[in-house]
């Protein structure tokens, strides 16, 4: 039986790395007595495939994982059992059965939608933030530095910024971004904030960043794929 879980990752769980989240779900399944299917070989691992790692410090409101079970289980009871054993900040809120032939979540992921909220610093004017968004979207290239195994490397993220909207009220701003994600390349919301800060001439630091949707190439949320 293959099931798809939709879960939230927020609060203290926003500081869990992806490997920690994987271990947390594996432990939750074991403690709940749910029959996980394991891979074969020297180091068997549960057949559990996540859609995409959530960047450390960000919240996720629509995260997904596909899991293979050896037996049929009641999905409502499964959800309740997992939520009793998962650490604070991880919560399964939907579960459904998916056909075995359904493509892996990672293979159909194409983009992610984020909401970033923060406060304008110093003497920054709202108009400069709006102008920076327009200027960024009008550019053919937007370079940021990314840490790699070989040190800092410049990378053009412009093609990965699918859409970008901003609203400013008093000293608060909110950015809604749709950014490339998946095997074709990934753009992080903090990289967009860095690029906007340079164009606006003032730091834009988001105090709250949520990943609100994971989308396929057809624009569907992965839950429906």
Steps between C-alpha positions, in 0.01 A plus 500: 500500500641836398376808684558872466516715811461878514662653806595831658848584623509811718573622852803319646502258204606780264853447639507129415722408206364273230676191635350570843152523346552168320611333824207653690249349257674163502494492882135609503401215269692247710358626832149495354551138393438578134644246251760690296647338189882509495745497212727200451876493533767555763333807653121465467309829508123558517338566164420861582538777239467868591408766245779745587717594799374808682777759552606529863310770687207510256146376571312264271123496482460245219783244518465149355644154541410171329535186711467130415333273755495120507131482594183701451432742786221737594621843393321693773649275768842525335486879508400505867770247593775697326398830658522342845866413445639771269703778669346842562459702184450201268134420436337278238168655391405290196561145379389317188580187305683545168551243221832316501573634149473864612824688413729588790429839653853625434475412130192716438590795723556814294451804725423614853295792627622701799369786712760714676407769751724755669557858607667778303819616668635849556376766261400254225202622300223267376536643149861378483390147585232502230747645250755231592247224428417651160870547419586143595221352285609720207856369510628221280751383762507511879819369662535389862776317685431147616714285729621181324748224579760710319416823680286796397379494142298757308175373356236657276158447662286717271344219295409325824293797624165412343300778667553761769243727665546747783267692730612760754290640784650750742843346576403139424551320170378170358649323200325218316744303285476205267849358458656211311533177698589141424755321285514786248643738760386678813479866599473589868286788629792639701696534175218706353498718813875559465461602135210733587698655785778593260256659256308682771816621670379380839494162680175305465499242775203267524413397852247242385525287185243235408505254214132491414488272194703248301400491134540269200590604144128530427455738793315246714573467869684172553222367721280469191763334275 
